[in-house]
Amino acid sequence: AVEGGFTVNLGYAGTAESTDYSGAVSSLIFSDSDLSKSFTITCVAQTRVEGGETVIVSLASVVPTTAPLGAFTLGGSATSTIIDNDTATLSIAPATKSEDGGSIVFTVTASAPIETSAGIGFSVGYTNGSATAGVDFNATATTSGSMSGGASTVNLSVPLINDSLVEGNEDFTVTLSNVLGPAAGQVTIAAAT
């Protein structure tokens, strides 16, 4: 205890934004008899995939009431981790395009936004149907995709190969796999339909 009391000003840092938690206080006031103070920071529930984030609370400065300033030694900080419990599922929508239209664009949708800190990547694969890779479409032009920055959709462009054959409508299957990145364990891929 310090006779006359004092105020400790706190500083905040870390990867979490101030909107990710509540209950932060800017200072703690100690009376003559106080040996410690505590406060509670509460996580704010969200519906976006962010990955784990940190909140670092440090002792920034002391404002003595009557005690001499030299009586204080500041040091240390406390780091807390907000464990993200949000998840997302990736799905891909069917698409159609005329053969001479350049590229067919498939839209990949995440069921929850993917934040920058938790950006993900994924592999893109192709299975021949009545259309054949290398003959009817270019299966090597787009082999991966990514999503971050709060996005919940991304487009994948697959070039079509125009030919002069009269073939009728053709199809092929695009498959997503191998989610990578800090939040990979929070993102699944919807079953093919």
N, CA, C and O of each residue as an XYZ file, in Angstrom:
772
protein
N       0.849     -1.186      0.000
C       0.000      0.000      0.000
C       0.883      1.234      0.000
O       1.992      1.228      0.534
N       0.374      2.279     -0.603
C       1.100      3.549     -0.668
C       0.231      4.616     -0.026
O      -0.919      4.820     -0.414
N       0.793      5.283      0.950
C       0.028      6.310      1.652
C      -0.382      7.416      0.687
O       0.438      7.913     -0.085
N      -1.633      7.789      0.735
C      -2.150      8.834     -0.134
C      -2.751      8.321     -1.418
O      -3.477      9.046     -2.099
N      -2.458      7.067     -1.764
C      -3.027      6.462     -2.967
C      -2.376      6.950     -4.251
O      -1.517      7.831     -4.236
N      -2.795      6.371     -5.346
C      -2.252      6.712     -6.665
C      -3.162      6.141     -7.747
O      -4.058      5.348     -7.460
N      -2.927      6.546     -8.982
C      -3.687      6.069    -10.138
C      -2.724      5.457    -11.146
O      -1.696      6.056    -11.463
N      -3.042      4.281    -11.647
C      -2.256      3.631    -12.697
C      -3.038      3.750    -14.003
O      -4.177      3.297    -14.107
N      -2.403      4.367    -14.991
C      -3.006      4.468    -16.325
C      -2.608      3.241    -17.142
O      -1.460      2.801    -17.093
N      -3.565      2.694    -17.895
C      -3.342      1.464    -18.651
C      -3.247      1.751    -20.147
O      -3.837      2.710    -20.646
N      -2.502      0.913    -20.851
C      -2.416      0.982    -22.306
C      -2.859     -0.339    -22.899
O      -2.718     -1.387    -22.268
N      -3.399     -0.295    -24.117
C      -3.898     -1.500    -24.789
C      -3.245     -1.647    -26.154
O      -3.050     -0.669    -26.875
N      -2.912     -2.881    -26.493
C      -2.338     -3.203    -27.800
C      -2.782     -4.616    -28.145
O      -3.658     -5.173    -27.483
N      -2.191     -5.190    -29.166
C      -2.516     -6.554    -29.579
C      -3.201     -6.575    -30.927
O      -3.382     -5.535    -31.560
N      -3.579     -7.757    -31.363
C      -4.204     -7.916    -32.686
C      -5.713     -7.733    -32.649
O      -6.333     -7.551    -33.697
N      -6.316     -7.777    -31.472
C      -7.762     -7.573    -31.362
C      -8.091     -6.091    -31.523
O      -7.332     -5.226    -31.085
N      -9.211     -5.813    -32.147
C      -9.701     -4.442    -32.249
C     -10.534     -4.131    -31.009
O     -11.011     -5.043    -30.333
N     -10.709     -2.844    -30.710
C     -11.473     -2.472    -29.516
C     -12.925     -2.936    -29.603
O     -13.595     -3.030    -28.575
N     -13.426     -3.229    -30.801
C     -14.791     -3.739    -30.955
C     -14.890     -5.230    -30.659
O     -15.990     -5.781    -30.621
N     -13.747     -5.891    -30.446
C     -13.739     -7.325    -30.161
C     -13.958     -7.635    -28.677
O     -14.202     -8.784    -28.309
N     -13.871     -6.604    -27.830
C     -14.035     -6.818    -26.390
C     -14.636     -5.572    -25.742
O     -14.620     -4.484    -26.316
N     -15.160     -5.757    -24.543
C     -15.698     -4.636    -23.778
C     -15.166     -4.728    -22.356
O     -14.609     -5.753    -21.963
N     -15.336     -3.668    -21.591
C     -14.899     -3.662    -20.202
C     -13.517     -3.086    -19.986
O     -13.023     -3.078    -18.859
N     -12.876     -2.599    -21.055
C     -11.546     -2.008    -20.892
C     -11.654     -0.718    -20.093
O     -12.538      0.104    -20.334
N     -10.761     -0.554    -19.157
C     -10.718      0.676    -18.364
C      -9.410      1.393    -18.659
O      -8.402      0.763    -18.981
N      -9.435      2.714    -18.548
C      -8.238      3.481    -18.877
C      -7.313      3.659    -17.671
O      -6.122      3.923    -17.831
N      -7.864      3.513    -16.468
C      -7.027      3.680    -15.278
C      -7.614      2.909    -14.099
O      -8.797      2.571    -14.071
N      -6.745      2.648    -13.135
C      -7.137      2.000    -11.877
C      -6.726      2.917    -10.731
O      -5.585      3.376    -10.680
N      -7.655      3.185     -9.812
C      -7.377      4.075     -8.690
C      -7.147      3.241     -7.430
O      -8.010      2.468     -7.015
N      -5.973      3.413     -6.834
C      -5.598      2.698     -5.614
C      -5.729      3.647     -4.425
O      -5.281      4.792     -4.478
N      -6.343      3.162     -3.366
C      -6.413      3.930     -2.116
C      -5.242      3.521     -1.225
O      -4.423      2.687     -1.609
N      -5.170      4.111     -0.042
C      -4.079      3.806      0.901
C      -3.946      2.315      1.186
O      -2.834      1.807      1.326
N      -5.066      1.616      1.273
C      -5.036      0.220      1.719
C      -5.051     -0.792      0.563
O      -4.962     -1.994      0.812
N      -5.159     -0.343     -0.672
C      -5.244     -1.282     -1.809
C      -3.881     -1.853     -2.169
O      -2.910     -1.117     -2.346
N      -3.825     -3.183     -2.276
C      -2.611     -3.855     -2.739
C      -2.741     -4.320     -4.183
O      -1.738     -4.521     -4.868
N      -3.971     -4.491     -4.643
C      -4.177     -4.934     -6.025
C      -5.544     -4.463     -6.498
O      -6.420     -4.128     -5.702
N      -5.697     -4.448     -7.796
C      -6.963     -4.111     -8.437
C      -7.168     -5.075     -9.591
O      -6.205     -5.575    -10.172
N      -8.404     -5.328     -9.914
C      -8.688     -6.193    -11.063
C      -9.865     -5.623    -11.845
O     -10.655     -4.837    -11.322
N      -9.964     -6.025    -13.081
C     -11.099     -5.674    -13.925
C     -11.277     -6.799    -14.932
O     -10.369     -7.599    -15.161
N     -12.442     -6.845    -15.519
C     -12.770     -7.937    -16.442
C     -13.008     -7.395    -17.841
O     -13.775     -6.453    -18.044
N     -12.339     -8.008    -18.787
C     -12.577     -7.711    -20.197
C     -13.442     -8.846    -20.736
O     -13.116    -10.021    -20.567
N     -14.541     -8.487    -21.382
C     -15.481     -9.471    -21.905
C     -15.391     -9.519    -23.430
O     -15.392     -8.480    -24.091
N     -15.315    -10.721    -23.978
C     -15.288    -10.887    -25.437
C     -16.665    -10.553    -26.004
O     -17.691    -10.909    -25.424
N     -16.674     -9.873    -27.132
C     -17.915     -9.538    -27.819
C     -18.158    -10.605    -28.887
O     -17.321    -10.815    -29.764
N     -19.296    -11.270    -28.809
C     -19.621    -12.327    -29.772
C     -19.791    -11.721    -31.165
O     -20.456    -10.700    -31.338
N     -19.182    -12.367    -32.142
C     -19.264    -11.909    -33.528
C     -19.518    -13.101    -34.434
O     -19.424    -14.251    -34.004
N     -19.834    -12.826    -35.665
C     -20.119    -13.910    -36.612
C     -19.191    -13.834    -37.819
O     -19.628    -13.999    -38.958
N     -17.930    -13.588    -37.566
C     -16.941    -13.577    -38.644
C     -15.729    -14.381    -38.211
O     -15.398    -14.426    -37.026
N     -15.079    -15.003    -39.151
C     -13.919    -15.838    -38.853
C     -12.692    -14.926    -38.799
O     -12.301    -14.329    -39.802
N     -12.098    -14.832    -37.614
C     -10.957    -13.938    -37.414
C      -9.689    -14.665    -36.986
O      -8.594    -14.111    -37.089
N      -9.821    -15.875    -36.516
C      -8.670    -16.544    -35.916
C      -8.460    -15.996    -34.512
O      -9.182    -15.094    -34.085
N      -7.486    -16.527    -33.793
C      -7.196    -16.046    -32.440
C      -6.633    -14.637    -32.475
O      -5.845    -14.299    -33.358
N      -7.039    -13.813    -31.512
C      -6.552    -12.438    -31.420
C      -6.092    -12.163    -30.000
O      -6.580    -12.778    -29.052
N      -5.156    -11.242    -29.855
C      -4.610    -10.948    -28.534
C      -5.021     -9.555    -28.061
O      -5.222     -8.634    -28.853
N      -5.138     -9.440    -26.739
C      -5.318     -8.159    -26.062
C      -4.156     -8.042    -25.077
O      -4.004     -8.883    -24.191
N      -3.345     -7.011    -25.231
C      -2.204     -6.790    -24.344
C      -2.486     -5.546    -23.507
O      -2.660     -4.451    -24.043
N      -2.529     -5.725    -22.197
C      -2.767     -4.612    -21.280
C      -1.444     -4.310    -20.583
O      -0.824     -5.196    -19.995
N      -1.022     -3.053    -20.654
C       0.249     -2.670    -20.031
C       0.030     -1.540    -19.026
O      -0.928     -0.772    -19.119
N       0.940     -1.465    -18.074
C       0.939     -0.371    -17.096
C       1.660      0.792    -17.762
O       2.883      0.772    -17.898
N       0.900      1.811    -18.180
C       1.468      2.881    -18.987
C       2.129      3.974    -18.155
O       3.230      4.421    -18.475
N       1.458      4.404    -17.085
C       2.021      5.485    -16.256
C       1.339      5.493    -14.897
O       0.288      4.882    -14.703
N       1.968      6.205    -13.958
C       1.419      6.343    -12.609
C       1.258      7.831    -12.315
O       2.133      8.645    -12.611
N       0.128      8.152    -11.731
C      -0.114      9.524    -11.289
C      -0.244      9.470     -9.766
O      -1.283      9.060     -9.247
N       0.804      9.882     -9.050
C       0.724      9.815     -7.587
C      -0.184     10.908     -7.037
O      -0.216     12.032     -7.539
N      -0.910     10.549     -6.004
C      -1.741     11.536     -5.329
C      -0.882     12.323     -4.356
O      -0.837     13.553     -4.400
N      -0.206     11.607     -3.485
C       0.707     12.287     -2.549
C       2.067     11.602     -2.487
O       3.041     12.206     -2.037
N       2.147     10.345     -2.936
C       3.408      9.607     -2.851
C       4.403     10.172     -3.865
O       3.999     10.636     -4.931
N       5.690     10.140     -3.547
C       6.698     10.621     -4.505
C       6.738      9.712     -5.737
O       6.623      8.492     -5.619
N       6.903     10.312     -6.912
C       6.893      9.563     -8.170
C       7.956      8.471     -8.203
O       7.738      7.417     -8.801
N       9.107      8.708     -7.567
C      10.181      7.722     -7.552
C       9.843      6.461     -6.779
O      10.593      5.486     -6.834
N       8.724      6.459     -6.056
C       8.327      5.293     -5.276
C       7.736      4.196     -6.159
O       7.441      3.105     -5.671
N       7.561      4.470     -7.443
C       6.900      3.513     -8.341
C       7.859      2.985     -9.397
O       8.651      3.730     -9.976
N       7.770      1.698     -9.631
C       8.484      1.085    -10.740
C       7.452      0.366    -11.592
O       6.789     -0.565    -11.133
N       7.322      0.803    -12.830
C       6.363      0.167    -13.732
C       7.059     -0.901    -14.547
O       8.237     -0.778    -14.883
N       6.335     -1.929    -14.854
C       6.907     -2.967    -15.697
C       5.870     -4.014    -16.001
O       4.925     -4.234    -15.244
N       6.069     -4.636    -17.102
C       5.244     -5.776    -17.443
C       3.943     -5.441    -18.136
O       3.490     -4.297    -18.190
N       3.384     -6.481    -18.650
C       2.093     -6.408    -19.320
C       1.445     -7.769    -19.207
O       2.099     -8.760    -18.881
N       0.167     -7.808    -19.479
C      -0.567     -9.074    -19.458
C      -1.176     -9.281    -20.841
O      -1.790     -8.373    -21.402
N      -1.002    -10.474    -21.379
C      -1.548    -10.800    -22.697
C      -2.638    -11.839    -22.551
O      -2.444    -12.887    -21.935
N      -3.785    -11.533    -23.125
C      -4.903    -12.473    -23.157
C      -5.201    -12.796    -24.606
O      -5.029    -11.952    -25.486
N      -5.647    -14.011    -24.853
C      -5.991    -14.419    -26.213
C      -7.485    -14.659    -26.314
O      -8.073    -15.390    -25.516
N      -8.087    -14.026    -27.316
C      -9.494    -14.277    -27.623
C      -9.508    -15.420    -28.621
O      -9.034    -15.274    -29.747
N     -10.047    -16.553    -28.211
C     -10.104    -17.734    -29.078
C     -11.373    -17.651    -29.910
O     -12.482    -17.692    -29.377
N     -11.202    -17.536    -31.212
C     -12.343    -17.386    -32.116
C     -13.086    -18.711    -32.231
O     -12.487    -19.741    -32.538
N     -14.390    -18.681    -31.984
C     -15.196    -19.900    -32.087
C     -16.122    -19.877    -33.302
O     -16.982    -20.745    -33.452
N     -15.940    -18.877    -34.165
C     -16.787    -18.786    -35.352
C     -16.258    -19.696    -36.450
O     -15.055    -19.934    -36.553
N     -17.160    -20.193    -37.256
C     -16.791    -21.085    -38.348
C     -17.454    -20.620    -39.640
O     -18.387    -19.817    -39.629
N     -16.957    -21.136    -40.731
C     -17.552    -20.839    -42.034
C     -17.477    -22.085    -42.901
O     -16.605    -22.937    -42.731
N     -18.415    -22.165    -43.832
C     -18.424    -23.249    -44.813
C     -18.310    -22.630    -46.199
O     -19.034    -21.692    -46.533
N     -17.396    -23.164    -47.002
C     -17.237    -22.709    -48.378
C     -18.104    -23.556    -49.297
O     -18.169    -24.777    -49.161
N     -18.759    -22.897    -50.221
C     -19.522    -23.613    -51.250
C     -19.281    -22.926    -52.585
O     -18.917    -21.750    -52.631
N     -19.483    -23.660    -53.665
C     -19.285    -23.112    -55.004
C     -20.575    -23.298    -55.791
O     -21.192    -24.363    -55.756
N     -20.970    -22.247    -56.498
C     -22.228    -22.280    -57.245
C     -21.980    -22.714    -58.685
O     -20.949    -22.380    -59.269
N     -22.925    -23.460    -59.257
C     -22.815    -23.833    -60.674
C     -22.822    -22.577    -61.553
O     -23.350    -21.539    -61.153
N     -22.245    -22.673    -62.729
C     -22.210    -21.544    -63.655
C     -22.330    -22.056    -65.081
O     -21.976    -23.198    -65.374
N     -22.831    -21.203    -65.963
C     -22.922    -21.552    -67.389
C     -22.366    -20.397    -68.214
O     -22.399    -19.241    -67.794
N     -21.855    -20.734    -69.395
C     -21.293    -19.733    -70.296
C     -21.196    -20.345    -71.681
O     -20.911    -21.534    -71.823
N     -21.436    -19.525    -72.711
C     -21.274    -20.052    -74.073
C     -19.791    -20.275    -74.346
O     -18.936    -19.572    -73.808
N     -19.507    -21.236    -75.165
C     -18.136    -21.660    -75.427
C     -17.265    -20.508    -75.949
O     -16.073    -20.445    -75.649
N     -17.857    -19.611    -76.719
C     -17.074    -18.510    -77.272
C     -17.089    -17.276    -76.377
O     -16.715    -16.187    -76.811
N     -17.516    -17.443    -75.144
C     -17.655    -16.309    -74.228
C     -16.422    -15.974    -73.432
O     -16.488    -15.098    -72.569
N     -15.304    -16.618    -73.672
C     -14.059    -16.319    -72.952
C     -13.855    -17.223    -71.761
O     -13.280    -18.303    -71.898
N     -14.318    -16.802    -70.583
C     -14.118    -17.576    -69.360
C     -15.448    -17.769    -68.649
O     -16.339    -16.922    -68.714
N     -15.558    -18.893    -67.978
C     -16.722    -19.143    -67.127
C     -16.323    -18.767    -65.701
O     -15.232    -19.114    -65.250
N     -17.193    -18.068    -65.001
C     -16.879    -17.573    -63.660
C     -17.732    -18.310    -62.634
O     -18.961    -18.299    -62.694
N     -17.045    -18.948    -61.692
C     -17.695    -19.646    -60.586
C     -17.564    -18.782    -59.335
O     -16.502    -18.205    -59.099
N     -18.611    -18.682    -58.538
C     -18.573    -17.907    -57.301
C     -18.465    -18.842    -56.104
O     -19.293    -19.731    -55.907
N     -17.417    -18.616    -55.309
C     -17.230    -19.341    -54.054
C     -17.769    -18.448    -52.939
O     -17.409    -17.274    -52.849
N     -18.630    -19.005    -52.093
C     -19.255    -18.239    -51.012
C     -18.902    -18.853    -49.666
O     -18.953    -20.070    -49.491
N     -18.541    -17.987    -48.713
C     -18.319    -18.409    -47.322
C     -19.558    -18.054    -46.519
O     -20.134    -16.982    -46.702
N     -19.966    -18.938    -45.642
C     -21.176    -18.702    -44.839
C     -20.990    -17.609    -43.783
O     -21.967    -17.146    -43.194
N     -19.737    -17.194    -43.540
C     -19.428    -16.083    -42.636
C     -18.230    -15.343    -43.223
O     -17.387    -15.968    -43.866
N     -18.131    -14.032    -43.022
C     -16.997    -13.283    -43.562
C     -15.662    -13.800    -43.031
O     -15.558    -14.222    -41.879
N     -14.642    -13.760    -43.891
C     -13.288    -14.169    -43.521
C     -12.456    -12.892    -43.372
O     -12.242    -12.175    -44.349
N     -11.990    -12.606    -42.159
C     -11.235    -11.382    -41.904
C      -9.799    -11.504    -42.383
O      -9.304    -12.606    -42.619
N      -9.132    -10.358    -42.525
C      -7.748    -10.319    -42.987
C      -6.830    -11.146    -42.107
O      -6.002    -11.904    -42.612
N      -6.970    -11.008    -40.790
C      -6.091    -11.729    -39.877
C      -6.242    -13.238    -39.999
O      -5.355    -13.990    -39.596
N      -7.359    -13.676    -40.552
C      -7.628    -15.107    -40.665
C      -7.754    -15.530    -42.119
O      -8.420    -16.521    -42.420
N      -7.121    -14.789    -43.025
C      -7.239    -15.109    -44.446
C      -6.976    -16.578    -44.732
O      -6.140    -17.213    -44.090
N      -7.699    -17.102    -45.701
C      -7.553    -18.513    -46.051
C      -7.216    -18.649    -47.532
O      -7.490    -17.756    -48.334
N      -6.631    -19.756    -47.866
C      -6.417    -20.157    -49.244
C      -7.010    -21.538    -49.429
O      -7.233    -22.256    -48.454
N      -7.268    -21.916    -50.675
C      -7.800    -23.246    -50.942
C      -7.384    -23.677    -52.332
O      -7.075    -22.853    -53.192
N      -7.382    -24.985    -52.536
C      -7.037    -25.557    -53.836
C      -8.289    -25.716    -54.682
O      -9.385    -25.927    -54.162
N      -8.111    -25.611    -55.989
C      -9.200    -25.776    -56.946
C      -8.820    -26.909    -57.892
O      -7.757    -26.878    -58.512
N      -9.693    -27.908    -58.001
C      -9.456    -29.039    -58.889
C     -10.608    -29.213    -59.865
O     -11.690    -28.658    -59.674
N     -10.365    -29.982    -60.903
C     -11.355    -30.172    -61.965
C     -11.497    -31.649    -62.287
O     -10.533    -32.414    -62.238
N     -12.731    -32.033    -62.620
C     -13.011    -33.392    -63.063
C     -13.751    -33.295    -64.387
O     -14.746    -32.581    -64.510
N     -13.251    -34.023    -65.370
C     -13.923    -34.034    -66.676
C     -15.328    -34.592    -66.552
O     -15.581    -35.538    -65.805
N     -16.216    -33.993    -67.288
C     -17.556    -34.548    -67.495
C     -17.635    -34.809    -68.992
O     -16.800    -35.524    -69.545
N     -18.631    -34.236    -69.646
C     -18.652    -34.318    -71.105
C     -17.651    -33.335    -71.708
O     -17.269    -33.482    -72.869
N     -17.216    -32.324    -70.927
C     -16.144    -31.418    -71.336
C     -14.816    -31.971    -70.837
O     -14.751    -32.572    -69.765
N     -13.760    -31.767    -71.616
C     -12.446    -32.333    -71.310
C     -11.431    -31.226    -71.067
O     -11.324    -30.285    -71.854
N     -10.679    -31.348    -69.955
C      -9.627    -30.383    -69.642
C      -8.597    -30.364    -70.763
O      -8.215    -31.417    -71.274
N      -8.149    -29.177    -71.148
C      -7.163    -29.031    -72.207
C      -7.766    -29.008    -73.596
O      -7.119    -28.572    -74.549
N      -9.009    -29.478    -73.722
C      -9.707    -29.480    -75.013
C     -10.849    -28.467    -74.987
O     -11.021    -27.686    -75.922
N     -11.619    -28.491    -73.916
C     -12.787    -27.615    -73.804
C     -12.606    -26.488    -72.774
O     -13.271    -25.456    -72.869
N     -11.727    -26.675    -71.807
C     -11.463    -25.644    -70.798
C     -10.037    -25.784    -70.298
O      -9.429    -26.849    -70.406
N      -9.506    -24.692    -69.748
C      -8.130    -24.665    -69.259
C      -8.131    -24.945    -67.755
O      -8.482    -24.078    -66.953
N      -7.736    -26.158    -67.384
C      -7.762    -26.576    -65.982
C      -6.527    -26.122    -65.212
O      -6.449    -26.331    -64.001
N      -5.560    -25.506    -65.889
C      -4.339    -25.082    -65.191
C      -4.313    -23.576    -64.920
O      -3.408    -23.098    -64.236
N      -5.273    -22.826    -65.435
C      -5.262    -21.367    -65.263
C      -5.635    -20.952    -63.846
O      -5.074    -19.986    -63.330
N      -6.549    -21.642    -63.211
C      -6.987    -21.312    -61.853
C      -6.935    -22.573    -61.009
O      -7.828    -23.418    -61.078
N      -5.878    -22.693    -60.211
C      -5.712    -23.898    -59.383
C      -5.812    -23.596    -57.886
O      -5.712    -24.497    -57.053
N      -6.011    -22.312    -57.556
C      -6.158    -21.950    -56.143
C      -6.991    -20.683    -56.034
O      -7.192    -19.959    -57.010
N      -7.467    -20.436    -54.828
C      -8.218    -19.225    -54.535
C      -7.932    -18.795    -53.113
O      -7.340    -19.544    -52.337
N      -8.354    -17.583    -52.770
C      -8.153    -17.094    -51.408
C      -9.288    -16.151    -51.040
O     -10.010    -15.646    -51.900
N      -9.424    -15.929    -49.743
C     -10.473    -15.053    -49.238
C      -9.974    -14.400    -47.953
O      -9.458    -15.089    -47.072
N     -10.119    -13.086    -47.835
C      -9.726    -12.349    -46.628
C     -10.350    -10.965    -46.680
O     -11.173    -10.683    -47.551
N      -9.967    -10.108    -45.757
C     -10.432     -8.727    -45.762
C     -11.910     -8.550    -45.497
O     -12.498     -7.556    -45.921
N     -12.525     -9.497    -44.802
C     -13.954     -9.413    -44.521
C     -14.824     -9.920    -45.652
O     -16.045     -9.759    -45.622
N     -14.202    -10.534    -46.654
C     -14.958    -11.029    -47.814
C     -15.756    -12.276    -47.473
O     -15.373    -13.057    -46.602
N     -16.860    -12.450    -48.165
C     -17.629    -13.686    -48.042
C     -17.862    -14.314    -49.415
O     -18.518    -15.351    -49.514
N     -17.332    -13.700    -50.475
C     -17.379    -14.305    -51.808
C     -16.082    -14.021    -52.556
O     -15.403    -13.026    -52.303
N     -15.759    -14.903    -53.468
C     -14.632    -14.700    -54.381
C     -14.985    -15.414    -55.684
O     -15.610    -16.474    -55.670
N     -14.581    -14.825    -56.805
C     -14.858    -15.425    -58.109
C     -13.648    -16.171    -58.626
O     -12.514    -15.718    -58.474
N     -13.894    -17.316    -59.236
C     -12.859    -18.113    -59.899
C     -13.159    -18.119    -61.389
O     -14.248    -18.513    -61.806
N     -12.206    -17.686    -62.183
C     -12.390    -17.599    -63.627
C     -11.667    -18.748    -64.317
O     -10.464    -18.928    -64.133
N     -12.398    -19.525    -65.111
C     -11.829    -20.669    -65.824
C     -11.981    -20.414    -67.327
O     -13.101    -20.377    -67.836
N     -10.856    -20.236    -68.044
C     -10.935    -19.976    -69.483
C     -11.519    -21.172    -70.248
O     -11.168    -22.326    -70.003
N     -12.408    -20.856    -71.165
C     -12.977    -21.872    -72.051
C     -12.186    -21.891    -73.351
O     -11.649    -20.869    -73.779
N     -12.118    -23.061    -73.974
C     -11.407    -23.214    -75.250
C     -12.451    -23.364    -76.342
O     -13.206    -24.337    -76.372
N     -12.483    -22.393    -77.231
C     -13.464    -22.396    -78.314
C     -12.983    -23.316    -79.440
O     -11.819    -23.279    -79.837
N     -13.892    -24.127    -79.934
C     -13.556    -24.961    -81.097
C     -14.712    -24.907    -82.090
O     -15.759    -24.324    -81.808
N     -14.514    -25.507    -83.228
C     -15.536    -25.439    -84.287
C     -16.410    -26.691    -84.342
O     -17.193    -26.859    -85.277
N     -16.282    -27.563    -83.355
C     -17.063    -28.799    -83.343
C     -18.490    -28.532    -82.865
O     -18.713    -27.710    -81.977
N     -19.436    -29.225    -83.455
C     -20.818    -29.148    -82.992
C     -20.974    -30.238    -81.939
O     -21.037    -31.422    -82.269
N     -21.037    -29.835    -80.666
C     -20.988    -30.818    -79.579
C     -22.211    -30.780    -78.668
O     -22.462    -31.748    -77.949
N     -22.953    -29.727    -78.678
C     -24.023    -29.589    -77.695
C     -23.439    -29.094    -76.379
O     -22.246    -28.802    -76.296
N     -24.267    -28.998    -75.364
C     -23.805    -28.523    -74.053
C     -22.880    -29.551    -73.407
O     -23.105    -30.757    -73.504
N     -21.839    -29.052    -72.749
C     -20.874    -29.923    -72.063
C     -20.721    -29.441    -70.621
O     -21.038    -28.297    -70.293
N     -20.237    -30.325    -69.786
C     -20.053    -29.946    -68.386
C     -18.761    -30.513    -67.822
O     -18.184    -31.461    -68.355
N     -18.324    -29.900    -66.722
C     -17.201    -30.411    -65.928
C     -17.449    -29.980    -64.481
O     -18.281    -29.113    -64.211
N     -16.720    -30.594    -63.567
C     -16.925    -30.335    -62.141
C     -15.722    -29.592    -61.571
O     -14.573    -29.940    -61.841
N     -16.010    -28.558    -60.774
C     -14.974    -27.814    -60.062
C     -15.081    -28.191    -58.588
O     -16.167    -28.168    -58.010
N     -13.937    -28.541    -57.982
C     -13.915    -29.008    -56.599
C     -12.955    -28.156    -55.766
O     -11.845    -27.850    -56.202
N     -13.391    -27.781    -54.579
C     -12.542    -27.047    -53.628
C     -11.980    -28.037    -52.616
O     -12.659    -28.987    -52.226
N     -10.727    -27.810    -52.189
C     -10.109    -28.692    -51.193
C      -8.962    -27.959    -50.495
O      -8.637    -26.825    -50.846
N      -8.361    -28.607    -49.518
C      -7.128    -28.158    -48.858
C      -7.164    -26.711    -48.380
O      -6.384    -25.883    -48.851
N      -8.055    -26.402    -47.456
C      -8.101    -25.049    -46.891
C      -6.833    -24.821    -46.071
O      -6.476    -25.652    -45.236
N      -6.149    -23.689    -46.308
C      -4.910    -23.350    -45.619
C      -5.024    -21.963    -44.999
O      -5.848    -21.153    -45.424
N      -4.202    -21.693    -44.005
C      -4.160    -20.371    -43.391
C      -4.419    -20.435    -41.900
O      -4.714    -21.503    -41.363
N      -4.310    -19.277    -41.216
C      -4.461    -19.247    -39.757
C      -5.798    -19.794    -39.255
O      -5.868    -20.349    -38.159
N      -6.843    -19.641    -40.041
C      -8.173    -20.088    -39.601
C      -8.632    -21.343    -40.339
O      -9.828    -21.628    -40.391
N      -7.696    -22.088    -40.903
C      -8.061    -23.260    -41.701
C      -8.935    -24.246    -40.913
O      -9.836    -24.865    -41.480
N      -8.676    -24.388    -39.633
C      -9.460    -25.309    -38.817
C     -10.883    -24.848    -38.556
O     -11.705    -25.617    -38.058
N     -11.178    -23.604    -38.887
C     -12.508    -23.050    -38.676
C     -13.346    -23.027    -39.960
O     -14.516    -22.646    -39.939
N     -12.737    -23.438    -41.071
C     -13.418    -23.357    -42.371
C     -13.509    -24.759    -42.959
O     -12.509    -25.468    -43.074
N     -14.730    -25.144    -43.330
C     -14.962    -26.425    -43.978
C     -15.470    -26.185    -45.387
O     -15.830    -25.066    -45.752
N     -15.494    -27.242    -46.166
C     -15.979    -27.169    -47.545
C     -17.267    -27.963    -47.638
O     -17.333    -29.118    -47.218
N     -18.293    -27.327    -48.194
C     -19.594    -27.999    -48.336
C     -19.459    -29.200    -49.254
O     -18.656    -29.199    -50.186
N     -20.255    -30.222    -48.978
C     -20.270    -31.405    -49.826
C     -20.770    -31.028    -51.215
O     -21.651    -30.180    -51.359
N     -20.209    -31.654    -52.218
C     -20.624    -31.380    -53.595
C     -22.075    -31.767    -53.775
O     -22.554    -32.755    -53.218
N     -22.772    -30.951    -54.576
C     -24.187    -31.234    -54.848
C     -24.403    -31.496    -56.323
O     -25.530    -31.752    -56.747
